[in-house]
Structure formats: C-alpha cells, structure tokens
Amino acid sequence: MPRFIYLASQSPRRSQLLTQLGIQHELLLPGADEDAESLEAVLPGEAPKAYVQRVTKLKLEAALQRLKARGLPAAPVLCSDTTVALGRTIYGKPADAKDAARMLQELSGHTHRVLTSVAIGSGIKRLQTLSESKVTFAPMRKAEIKAYVASGEPMGKAGAYAVQGLAAAHIARISGSYTGIMGLPLFETAELLKRLG
C-alpha cells in the first residue's frame, strides 16, 4: 500500500476517511481555470453505474494532468465520485433548495442505490472499483423535508442528503457500505491501494 497519495476531491469527508485508513495524503484540487463541474454532466440515456464510472475516470485523468502541469512530486492520485439512483434516475447535487426538496420528496418512502466509484492512477497504471449500497428512507412529511433543507446540509451532496448528518433520523435501513454512502468505501479503497502496491 502506498505511504502517500494525492486526493483529487473537495469533499472533507473523503479526506477524513483516508485519514481513518492511515493514508497520508495531500489535496490536488482543480484550479480556477478548470471547469470541474462540467465533468459531472449526465449523457442522454446514461445508466447510473456507467455514469458514475465514466465521471470518476474523467476526474482521474484531469487530476493526473493537473499533477503533471503543476510539476508536483510523483505519487498515486485517487479520485472518487458518488451518485444516488432511484431506478435509472440519477440524483446529483441539488441546484438549489427547491431542487433539494424535490429530490428528497422523490426519495421519501423508497429504497434507492448509492453508487460510489473509486479510481487510482500512478504512471500508466489505472485501477477502478465500484461500491453499491442501498438506502431506504422512511416517508418524510413536507415539514420535515423543509426543515432538513433549511439546515443547509443537502447542498453539495448527491441525492441532497448526508448519511452521517441530520438525514440519519429519516433513514430506516442501510445495506452495503456505510463509508461508500459517505463518499469513499474504505474496504474497496484499501483493496485498490493494495493492488497498486
């Protein structure tokens, strides 16, 4: 397992989870000249699994280019992307409070999938894995959705919620990887790092 890696993610949760694994890392974030958000655009008719894996690959390649352009010391680069899917419908990050409320209303009382893809690159080597979990929301009243959206927590989160936050009060059941739902599945990530050597 590498002693040091670059993490190409703005998520503080992913950084905390890598620290939990005992992996020393440094953030490798996009510069002002990069349009990182455009990488997350969904292609027409794209299935959730194909989407999250494609976006993660794109993010990794962009990060490897960034590493080279900045002339930083060589080390593996890790990227991750999480998407929420109800059937074939992909729920990314909400555009605003109204969008967050719509997403939560649609997820309320249903079981959805949380797909987190992790990719790592070093030199010419590329490795990728996918974690799939299921989350069941209890039915949520409009007032509960409104209060949760007002907390600000849904913003910047796929599916408009954070499993480790206030949303936990509305989650009836989880199946799969809790850390995968948070944004970085630790078992799968550790396995990838071991494979990298």
C-alpha positions as CSV (number, residue, x, y, z in Angstrom):
1,M,0.0,0.0,0.0
2,P,1.4,3.4,-0.9
3,R,2.6,5.6,2.0
4,F,1.4,8.8,0.4
5,I,-1.2,9.7,-2.3
6,Y,-2.9,12.8,-3.7
7,L,-6.6,13.1,-3.2
8,A,-8.4,14.9,-6.0
9,S,-11.6,15.7,-4.1
10,Q,-13.1,18.7,-2.5
11,S,-15.0,16.5,0.0
12,P,-13.8,16.9,3.6
13,R,-15.4,13.5,4.3
14,R,-13.2,11.7,1.8
15,S,-10.1,13.3,3.4
16,Q,-11.3,12.2,6.9
17,L,-12.0,8.7,5.6
18,L,-8.5,8.4,4.1
19,T,-7.0,9.6,7.4
20,Q,-9.1,6.9,9.1
21,L,-7.3,4.3,6.9
22,G,-3.9,5.8,8.0
23,I,-3.1,7.1,4.4
24,Q,-1.1,10.2,4.3
25,H,-2.4,12.5,1.6
26,E,-2.4,15.9,0.1
27,L,-5.3,17.6,-1.8
28,L,-4.9,18.0,-5.5
29,L,-7.8,20.4,-6.3
30,P,-8.8,22.0,-9.6
31,G,-7.6,25.4,-10.3
32,A,-9.8,28.4,-11.2
33,D,-9.0,27.7,-14.9
34,E,-10.6,24.2,-14.7
35,D,-14.3,23.6,-15.2
36,A,-14.6,20.6,-12.9
37,E,-18.4,20.7,-12.7
38,S,-18.8,20.1,-16.4
39,L,-17.3,16.6,-15.9
40,E,-20.4,15.6,-14.0
41,A,-22.9,16.2,-16.9
42,V,-25.1,13.2,-17.5
43,L,-25.2,11.9,-21.0
44,P,-28.7,11.2,-22.6
45,G,-30.0,7.8,-21.5
46,E,-26.9,7.0,-19.4
47,A,-27.3,4.3,-16.8
48,P,-26.3,5.3,-13.2
49,K,-23.4,2.8,-13.0
50,A,-22.0,3.8,-16.4
51,Y,-22.3,7.4,-15.4
52,V,-20.5,7.3,-12.1
53,Q,-17.7,5.2,-13.5
54,R,-17.2,7.4,-16.5
55,V,-17.2,10.6,-14.4
56,T,-14.6,9.1,-12.0
57,K,-12.3,8.2,-14.9
58,L,-12.6,11.7,-16.3
59,K,-11.9,13.2,-12.9
60,L,-8.8,11.0,-12.5
61,E,-7.4,11.9,-15.9
62,A,-8.0,15.6,-15.2
63,A,-6.2,15.2,-11.8
64,L,-3.2,13.4,-13.4
65,Q,-2.9,16.2,-15.9
66,R,-3.0,18.7,-13.1
67,L,-0.3,16.9,-11.2
68,K,2.0,17.0,-14.3
69,A,1.2,20.6,-15.1
70,R,2.0,21.8,-11.6
71,G,5.3,19.8,-11.5
72,L,4.5,18.1,-8.2
73,P,6.4,15.1,-7.0
74,A,5.1,11.8,-8.4
75,A,2.7,9.8,-6.2
76,P,-0.6,7.9,-6.9
77,V,-3.7,10.0,-7.4
78,L,-7.1,8.9,-6.0
79,C,-10.5,10.1,-7.2
80,S,-14.0,9.2,-6.2
81,D,-17.5,10.1,-7.3
82,T,-20.8,9.2,-5.7
83,T,-24.3,9.2,-7.3
84,V,-27.7,8.4,-6.0
85,A,-30.1,6.5,-8.2
86,L,-33.8,5.6,-8.0
87,G,-34.3,3.2,-10.8
88,R,-32.5,4.8,-13.8
89,T,-33.0,8.3,-12.4
90,I,-29.7,9.9,-11.4
91,Y,-29.7,12.3,-8.4
92,G,-26.7,14.5,-8.4
93,K,-26.0,17.6,-6.2
94,P,-29.1,19.8,-5.9
95,A,-29.0,23.1,-7.8
96,D,-30.8,25.0,-5.0
97,A,-33.1,24.5,-2.0
98,K,-36.2,23.8,-4.3
99,D,-34.3,21.1,-6.2
100,A,-33.1,19.6,-2.9
101,A,-36.7,19.4,-1.6
102,R,-37.8,17.8,-4.9
103,M,-35.1,15.1,-4.6
104,L,-36.0,14.3,-1.0
105,Q,-39.7,14.2,-1.8
106,E,-39.0,11.6,-4.5
107,L,-36.6,9.5,-2.3
108,S,-39.0,9.6,0.6
109,G,-40.5,6.2,1.4
110,H,-38.4,4.5,-1.2
111,T,-35.2,2.4,-1.4
112,H,-32.5,3.9,-3.6
113,R,-29.0,2.9,-4.6
114,V,-25.8,4.8,-3.7
115,L,-23.1,4.1,-6.3
116,T,-19.5,5.2,-5.4
117,S,-16.7,4.7,-7.9
118,V,-13.1,5.0,-6.8
119,A,-10.2,5.2,-9.3
120,I,-6.5,5.5,-8.7
121,G,-3.8,6.3,-11.2
122,S,0.0,6.1,-11.0
123,G,2.2,6.5,-14.0
124,I,0.4,4.5,-16.8
125,K,-1.4,2.2,-14.3
126,R,-5.2,2.8,-13.7
127,L,-7.4,0.9,-11.3
128,Q,-11.1,1.4,-10.6
129,T,-13.7,-0.2,-8.4
130,L,-17.4,0.4,-7.6
131,S,-19.3,0.2,-4.4
132,E,-23.1,-0.3,-4.5
133,S,-25.3,0.2,-1.4
134,K,-29.0,0.6,-0.7
135,V,-30.6,3.2,1.5
136,T,-34.3,3.2,2.5
137,F,-35.8,6.5,3.5
138,A,-38.9,6.4,5.8
139,P,-41.8,8.5,4.5
140,M,-40.9,12.2,5.2
141,R,-43.5,14.8,5.8
142,K,-43.3,18.1,3.9
143,A,-42.4,20.0,7.1
144,E,-39.5,17.5,7.8
145,I,-38.2,18.0,4.3
146,K,-38.5,21.8,4.6
147,A,-36.6,21.7,8.0
148,Y,-33.9,19.5,6.6
149,V,-33.4,21.6,3.5
150,A,-33.3,24.8,5.7
151,S,-30.4,23.2,7.7
152,G,-28.2,23.6,4.5
153,E,-26.9,20.1,4.8
154,P,-28.3,18.8,1.5
155,M,-26.4,21.3,-0.6
156,G,-23.3,19.9,-2.4
157,K,-24.5,16.3,-1.6
158,A,-25.5,13.7,-4.2
159,G,-29.2,13.0,-3.6
160,A,-29.5,16.0,-1.4
161,Y,-28.5,14.3,1.9
162,A,-25.6,13.3,4.1
163,V,-26.0,9.8,5.7
164,Q,-23.7,10.9,8.6
165,G,-25.7,14.0,9.3
166,L,-29.2,15.0,10.2
167,A,-30.7,12.8,7.4
168,A,-29.9,9.8,9.6
169,A,-33.1,10.4,11.5
170,H,-35.1,9.6,8.3
171,I,-33.1,6.5,7.2
172,A,-34.9,3.3,8.1
173,R,-32.4,0.9,6.5
174,I,-29.0,0.6,5.0
175,S,-27.5,-2.3,3.1
176,G,-23.9,-2.2,1.9
177,S,-21.0,0.1,2.7
178,Y,-21.7,3.0,5.1
179,T,-18.4,4.7,4.1
180,G,-19.4,4.1,0.5
181,I,-22.6,6.0,1.1
182,M,-20.5,8.8,2.7
183,G,-18.4,9.0,-0.4
184,L,-15.4,6.7,-0.1
185,P,-15.9,3.0,0.5
186,L,-12.9,2.1,2.8
187,F,-12.7,-1.6,2.2
188,E,-12.7,-1.2,-1.6
189,T,-10.3,1.7,-1.4
190,A,-7.9,-0.2,0.7
191,E,-8.1,-3.2,-1.7
192,L,-7.3,-0.8,-4.7
193,L,-4.3,0.6,-2.8
194,K,-3.0,-2.9,-2.1
195,R,-3.4,-3.8,-5.7
196,L,-1.4,-0.7,-6.7
197,G,1.4,-2.0,-4.5
